Amino acid sequence: MIPADHAIKSFEKIYKESPNFFINNWLVIFKLIWELHSWFDRFANTKDYNTPGTLWYHREQTHHWQGIHEAVRIFICEYGLEFMIIIEKEAQQHVFDDFGEILSKENITRRYLRQKRGW
């Protein structure tokens, strides 16, 4: 899923779960969600990584529990604790949507990705 698709799905979900919070903070939420999903996908489809190995490298770098924790740490520092739950939920959802599960970084290997996911 591309960052824009992730973001649209996130906006809808956040609005349904907390419409007042979303309306009162929509400018911040818009920026936060776009940046969060772009952070996870920052290696995907870039000139230097536009090869078959990009998918593996891209997922090895951020699509695991440690990547989620790193994203939460980074984005809480930028946006504050009031957005912590949104950041954590959306980071987990991004990895799950792309990968179908959330593993540890140690378990995300190219061999695993080839065997389990067919990449």
Secondary structure, DSSP 4 states (H G I P E B T S, - for coil): --HHHHHHHHHHHHHHH-HHHHHHTHHHHHHHHHHHHHHHTTTTT-GGG-SHHHHHHHHHHHSSHHHHHHHHHHHHHHH-GGGHHHHHHHHHHHHHHHHSS---GGG--HHHIIIII--
